[in-house]
Amino acid sequence: MQHRLLIGSACLLALLSTIGASLAYPLLPPLFADAQPSALNGFLGLPPKLLFGMALMANPIGMLLGSAVLGSLSDALGRRRILLLTTIGAACGHLLTAYALLTQSYPLLVAARFVTGVLEGNGAILRALLAERLEGPLRNHALSWLNGALHLGWLAGPLLSGLSAAFSITLPFYIAAGGLLLGAVLSLLVLQAESTPGIQGGWWSLARERHAFTLLRHSPLKTLFLIHLAYTCGVAGFYEFFPLWLVEVGGYDAAGIAFVNMAMCGVMTLTALIAGRAHARDPRARVSSQAAAVALAILCVGIGNLWVGIAAIILFGLPHAFYNATLQAWAADRFAQHGQGAVMGLLSTTFCVAHIIMAFGGGLLAMFDTRLVLIVGGLLAAWASLSMRRWSRAATATQQEFA
């Protein structure tokens, strides 16, 4: 019963955090594309599209910093304490965002989205919590279910915005803040306080010395980072540019894009429910096969026609859900001695870095042809698959030599 409460509360917090992160994506474009000038789209006389881009990037940049630091902080200060602080802080960030929209304050809007992003980067803490307190097949299943909750949040967030924004543009943020506060109360009741070593030298010193990138001093973790970065760059390019591909190739509008995205997220969510099953095969070999299937799906979008591409977009969720479940469970087993918070933080941070790289690099490629972004993304995922396969074979050969 205790394990069920732990898994349920972690999945609920993951769902609420992701809903909050995805709320603004349907809400911000009309504010800056509106022909009527306002304090938001006319701030300092800058172009509305530039203002929109900066407002949109504030949240993921904050999540990058939060993912790099919060997991390591929870290793030293305790999962429960940091989860409560970040959850309550993110709720306050949503309220601040609503206030910025009411007062038409662009600087406050950007600051609120950035701070909320930092505090919503607590997914690494949730993964570390499950990896630390559960063992064996149950841990693998729990990590996979957590991924399913994250996928579901990207589906539910825009849906919540579309339904509630008709009453008030600030209502979605009030709902998200209320949900996070209820999640904080649940965490307070379910999670037990841990005995931790505490702070030596202050919060800033701890964050500077124990962020996720310090793990790159260890050769196996550096190898994992480079391979996972290539894979996540491919996936990030797919996420960011398949909607544009749908517009250019199929003439899809926002409703059509949302429908395809909902189908893809639904497949990922359902697959995550079964993706944590144990398997006798080397996890790195399985990750290699899963990354190869993802690469094939992305390439089918880049070089296929409309219907082949749509089918590939939806089916992409199958191998990607298995990849996440397999890699996270293996990393939790293999690198536990470095601190689960730091390890899971490194995986989360890698994905944030990939999104920033592909937002810039993909934008340049899309100036020539959007399909180039998808083809490059598929090739990066294919390289990650081959590299993981080589790593698996080298490890197997070493084990056989010692045996």
N, C-alpha and C positions, 0 to 999 in steps of 0.2 A: 504493500500500500504506500509506503514511504517513497519507493522508487517511482511509482506512478505519479504521485504528487510532484516530485522533483522534475520528471520529464514533462508533465503537463504544464507546470508553471514556466519552465524554460521555453517551451514551444509557444506559449501564450505571449511571453515577453518578446520573443523573436518576431512573432506575427505583428504585435503592436508597434514595435520599432520600425519594421519594414513598411507598414502602412503609413506611419508618419513620414518616412523618408520619401515615399512615392506620391504623397498627397499633392505636392506642388506642381508636378509635371503637367497635369491637365489645366491647372488654374493660372499659371503664370503667362502662357502665350497670349491669351486674349488681353491681358493687362498691358502688354507691350506692343501688340499688333493693332490695337484699337487706334483708329484715326483721330479720335478725340484726344488732344494733349492733356497730360496730367502731370502731377508732381513726380509720379513714378517713371513714366516713359519719357519725360523731358528733363530729367535730373542733369544739371550743369550743361544743358544743351547737347548732350551726347546722343549719338544715334540710338534709337530704341532697341535695335537688334544687338548692339554692343552691351547695352544695359541688361537686356534679357540674358545674354550669354554669361555675364558676370554673376547675375542672380542665380542662374541655374547651376553654375560651377561651385558656388559657395558651399553647398551642402556636401557634395562628394569630396571636396578638398578637406573639409572638416572631418568627414568619415575616415579619410586617409590618415590624418593625424591621430584620431581616436583609436583606430585599429592598431596603429603602431605602438601606442603607449598604454592603453587601458588594460590589455591582457597582461602585460608585465607588471603593471601596478597592482592588479588583483592577485598576482603571485605573492606579493609582499604584504599587501594590506587586507587581503581576504576577498573572496568572490562576493559575499553577501553585502559587504559595506560598499564596494564600488558599484555593484548592480543597483543598489538603492539610490546612491548619489546620482548615477547617470540617468536612471529612469525618471526620478523626480526632476532633475535638471532638464531633460529633454521635454518633459511636460511643460515646464516653465518656458522653454524655448518656443514651443508651439503657441503658447499664449502671447509671447512677445511678437511672434510673427503675425498673429491676428491683430495685435495693436498697431504694428507697423502698417498693415494694409488699411486699417481704419484711418490712421493719421496721414497716409500717403507719404511715409518717410522711407525713401529708397535706402539711405545708409543703414537705418535700423533694420530694414528687411534683409539686407545682405548679411549684416552682423548676426541677426537672429538665425538665419539659415545656416551660417557657418558654425555657430556655437551648438546648434541643435545637431548638426552633422557630427561634430566631435563627440558629443555625448551618445549619439546613436551608433557609434562605432563599437558598441559593447557586445557585438555578436561573438567576438573572440572569447569574451568572459563566459558566455553561455556554453560555447563548445568546450571550453576548459573545465567548466563546472561538471558537465556530463562525463567528459573523459576522465576526470579525477575521481568521481564518486561512484562510477559504474564500471563493470568489468565484463570481459568476454563478449558473447553475442549480443547481450542486452545493450552494452555501450555502442556497438556498431549500429544496432537498430535505432537507438536514441539519437545518435548523431545524424542519421539519415532522416528521421522524423523532424529533427530541428531544421534541416535543410528544406524539407517540405513546407514547414511553417514559413520560412523565409520566402520561398517561391510564392506561396499563397498570398503573402503580404503585398507582393508586386502586382498581384491580380486585384486584391481587395482595395488597395489604396486609391488607384484611379477610379474604381467603381464608386467608392464612398464619396470622392470629390464630385463626380458627376451627379450623384443623387442629392447630395446635401447643399452643393453650391447654388442650386436654384433658389434656395431660401435666403442664403447669405454666403458671401465669399469667405467669411471668417468661420462659419459653422464647422467645416471639416476640421479645422485646427482645434476648435473647442472640443469636438468629439475625440480627436486623437489625444489631447491632453488629459481628458477625463479617463480614457482607457488606460493610459500609462500610469496615472495615479492609482487606479484600481490594481494594475499589475504590480506596482510597488508595494501595496498593502498585502497582496498575495505572497510576494517574495518575503516580506517581513514575517509572515506567519509560517511559511513552508520551510525556508532555508534556515539552517542553524549557523550561528556565529562560529568562525574558526579561530584557532589560536595562530597568530601570524607573528613574524619577526619584527614587524613595525617599520618605522621610517628612521633611517640614519642619514642625516644631512639635508632633510627637507624634501618636499614633493618634487620640486624642480630638479634637484639632483638625482632623485630616484628615477624620474621620467627620462632624464638625459642619459643615464648610465644603463638603464634596463629596458630600452625600447626594443622592438622586435628585430630591428636590423643588426643589433649586436650579435645575433645568432649566426650571421653570415661569416663570422670568424671560423666557424666549424665547417670543414670541407663537405661532409654529406649534406648539411643543411644549405650550403651555398649551391650545391648541385640541384637539390630540390627546388630552391628558389628560382634558378635560371630556367629549369624545365617548366615549372608551374607558371612562370611569367610568360613564356612563349605561348603556353596553352591559353592562359587567361587573356592575353592580347588578342588571340584569335577569337575567343568568345566575346570579348568586349567590342571588337570591331563588328561582329555579327549583331550583338544587341543594339548597338548604336546606329547601324546603317541599314538593317533589313527594313525598317519602316520607310526609309527614303527609297529603297529598292521597290517596295510595294507601290509607292506613289508613281515612280518613273515607269515601271514595267506594266503595272496593272491599273494605274489611275485610281488607286484606293484613296478614300477620304479617311478622316479621323475615326469614324465608326468602324470602317472595314479593318483598319490597322488594329484597333482595339479588339475586334473579334478574333483576328489571327493571334494576337498576343495572349488573349485569354485562353485560347485553345492550347498554345504552347505551354503556358504556365500551369494549366490544368494537367497536362501530361506529366510535367516535371513533378508536380505535387503528388499525383497518384503513384508515380514511379518511386518517389522517395519513401513511400510506405513499405516497400519490399526491397529496396536497394541495399539494406544493411545486412543481408544474410551472409553467414560465414561461408568461406570457400577455401579449399585446400591449396589452390594455386597461389603462387607468389603474388602478393598484392601489386607489385610494380608491373608484372606482366599483365595483370588484369587492367590496371590503369592505362597501360599502353594500348590495349585493344579498345578500351572505351574512348580514349583520345582519338584513335584512328577513326572510329565511327562518327565522332563529333566533326572531325576534319572533313569526312566525306559529306556530311549533311551541309556544312557551310559551303563547300565547293559546289554542291548541287544547286544551291541558291545563286552562287556567283555565275555559273555557266549554264544553268538550266532555263527552261521557259517558265511562265507564270505558275502553272499548276504543279510542275515538278518542284519549283522553289517553295511554294506554299506548303506542300507535303513535307519537304525537308525542314522547313521552319518548325512545323508542329512536332515532327518526329525527333528533332534535335533534342527535345527534353528528355528522351529516354536515356541515351548514353551519357548525357551531361549529369543527370541525377545520379547515375551509378558511379561516374567518375568522382564526384564530390564525396559520396559516401565512402568509397574505397580509399581514396587518398587521405581523407581526414582520419579515418579509423587507423590506417597504417601509421600515419605521422604521430598519432597519440600513443601508439604502442612503441614505435621506434625511438622517439625523441623525448620521452616523458621526463628524462633526467634534467632537461633544460628548462622545465617549467611548462605546464600545459598552457597557461595563459600566453606566454611568449611565443610558443610554437603555433597555436591557433591564431595569435595576432599576426604572425608572419604570413600565414596563408591568406588571412583577410586583407592585410595591407598589400600583398602582391596583386590582388584583384583590383584594388583601388588605383594602384600605380598603372596597371594595364589600361584602365578606363581613361586615365589622363593621357597616356601615350597615344592611344588609338583615337581619342577625341581630336588631338592635334594632327597626328600623322594621317589618320583616316580622312580628316577634312581636306588635307592637301591632295590626297589621291582622288577623293570624290569630285574635285574640280575637273578632273579628266573623265572619270567614269566611276560610278558608285560600285559597279561590279568588281573593280580592281581592289577595293577595300575587302570585299568578301573573299576574293581569291587569295589575297595576301593573308587574310585571317585563317583560311583553311590550310594554307601551306605552313603557317606557324604552328597550328595545332598538329599537323602531320609531323613536323620536326620534333615537337614535344613527344609524340608517340614513339618515334624511332629512338630518341634519346633515352626515354624511360625503358624501352626494350633492351637497349645496350646496357644500361645500368643494371637491370635485372639479370641479364646473362652473366655479366661480370661478377655480380654478387654470388650467383649460383655456382660459378666456376671456383670462386674463392672458398666457398663452404665445402665443396666436394674435395678440394685440395687439402684443407685442414682435416676433413673426415678421414 
